[in-house]
Amino acid sequence: PMDLDNPEATAKEGIKRLREFFTSIGMPSDFSDFGGKKEDIPVLIENLGGKDHVEHSLRDLGYDDIYKIYEIAAG
């Protein structure tokens, strides 16, 4: 259930459940599942369409934003 008084806990539970779902259908849920490494992040960002920003999301993301997201995924 959602905890409106603690949105961070709700988000973390949602992430946990999404990872469990991905695992249940054999889909990778983080970099290590497909052999990715932290050193791969710049190439992954380049493959998104550019180093400056990406417009293929709900909001424009800059290089640093994308890097941080991938860094979290890389553990």
C-alpha positions as a Markdown table, in Angstrom:
| # | Residue | x | y | z |
|---|---|---|---|---|
| 1 | Pro | 0.0 | 0.0 | 0.0 |
| 2 | Met | 1.0 | 3.6 | -0.6 |
| 3 | Asp | 2.3 | 5.5 | 2.4 |
| 4 | Leu | 1.4 | 9.1 | 1.7 |
| 5 | Asp | 3.2 | 10.3 | 4.8 |
| 6 | Asn | 6.4 | 8.6 | 3.6 |
| 7 | Pro | 6.6 | 8.9 | -0.2 |
| 8 | Glu | 10.3 | 7.7 | -0.2 |
| 9 | Ala | 9.4 | 4.4 | 1.4 |
| 10 | Thr | 6.5 | 4.0 | -1.1 |
| 11 | Ala | 8.9 | 4.6 | -4.0 |
| 12 | Lys | 11.5 | 2.2 | -2.7 |
| 13 | Glu | 8.8 | -0.5 | -2.2 |
| 14 | Gly | 7.7 | 0.1 | -5.8 |
| 15 | Ile | 11.3 | -0.2 | -7.1 |
| 16 | Lys | 11.7 | -3.4 | -5.1 |
| 17 | Arg | 8.5 | -4.9 | -6.6 |
| 18 | Leu | 9.4 | -3.8 | -10.1 |
| 19 | Arg | 12.8 | -5.5 | -9.8 |
| 20 | Glu | 11.1 | -8.7 | -8.5 |
| 21 | Phe | 8.7 | -8.6 | -11.5 |
| 22 | Phe | 11.6 | -8.2 | -13.9 |
| 23 | Thr | 13.4 | -11.1 | -12.3 |
| 24 | Ser | 10.3 | -13.3 | -12.5 |
| 25 | Ile | 10.1 | -12.8 | -16.3 |
| 26 | Gly | 13.8 | -13.3 | -16.8 |
| 27 | Met | 14.5 | -9.6 | -17.6 |
| 28 | Pro | 17.6 | -7.9 | -16.3 |
| 29 | Ser | 17.0 | -5.4 | -13.5 |
| 30 | Asp | 20.5 | -3.9 | -13.2 |
| 31 | Phe | 23.8 | -3.6 | -15.0 |
| 32 | Ser | 25.3 | -6.7 | -13.5 |
| 33 | Asp | 22.5 | -8.9 | -15.0 |
| 34 | Phe | 23.7 | -8.2 | -18.5 |
| 35 | Gly | 27.4 | -7.7 | -17.8 |
| 36 | Gly | 27.4 | -3.9 | -17.8 |
| 37 | Lys | 30.0 | -1.9 | -15.8 |
| 38 | Lys | 30.2 | 1.6 | -14.5 |
| 39 | Glu | 32.8 | 2.3 | -17.2 |
| 40 | Asp | 30.1 | 1.7 | -19.8 |
| 41 | Ile | 28.0 | 4.7 | -18.7 |
| 42 | Pro | 29.5 | 7.3 | -21.1 |
| 43 | Val | 28.9 | 5.0 | -24.1 |
| 44 | Leu | 25.3 | 4.3 | -22.9 |
| 45 | Ile | 24.6 | 8.0 | -22.7 |
| 46 | Glu | 26.1 | 8.6 | -26.2 |
| 47 | Asn | 23.7 | 5.9 | -27.5 |
| 48 | Leu | 20.8 | 7.9 | -26.1 |
| 49 | Gly | 21.4 | 10.5 | -28.7 |
| 50 | Gly | 23.9 | 12.9 | -27.3 |
| 51 | Lys | 26.1 | 14.1 | -24.6 |
| 52 | Asp | 24.4 | 17.4 | -23.9 |
| 53 | His | 20.9 | 16.4 | -23.1 |
| 54 | Val | 18.2 | 13.8 | -23.9 |
| 55 | Glu | 14.6 | 14.8 | -24.9 |
| 56 | His | 13.2 | 11.3 | -25.0 |
| 57 | Ser | 11.8 | 11.4 | -21.5 |
| 58 | Leu | 9.1 | 13.1 | -19.4 |
| 59 | Arg | 11.4 | 16.0 | -19.0 |
| 60 | Asp | 14.7 | 17.0 | -20.5 |
| 61 | Leu | 17.7 | 15.3 | -18.8 |
| 62 | Gly | 21.2 | 16.6 | -18.8 |
| 63 | Tyr | 24.3 | 14.5 | -19.0 |
| 64 | Asp | 24.8 | 14.7 | -15.3 |
| 65 | Asp | 21.2 | 13.6 | -14.6 |
| 66 | Ile | 21.5 | 10.6 | -16.9 |
| 67 | Tyr | 24.9 | 9.7 | -15.5 |
| 68 | Lys | 23.5 | 9.7 | -11.9 |
| 69 | Ile | 20.6 | 7.4 | -13.0 |
| 70 | Tyr | 23.0 | 5.0 | -14.6 |
| 71 | Glu | 25.4 | 5.2 | -11.7 |
| 72 | Ile | 22.6 | 4.1 | -9.4 |
| 73 | Ala | 21.7 | 1.2 | -11.7 |
| 74 | Ala | 25.4 | 0.2 | -11.8 |
| 75 | Gly | 25.5 | -0.1 | -8.0 |
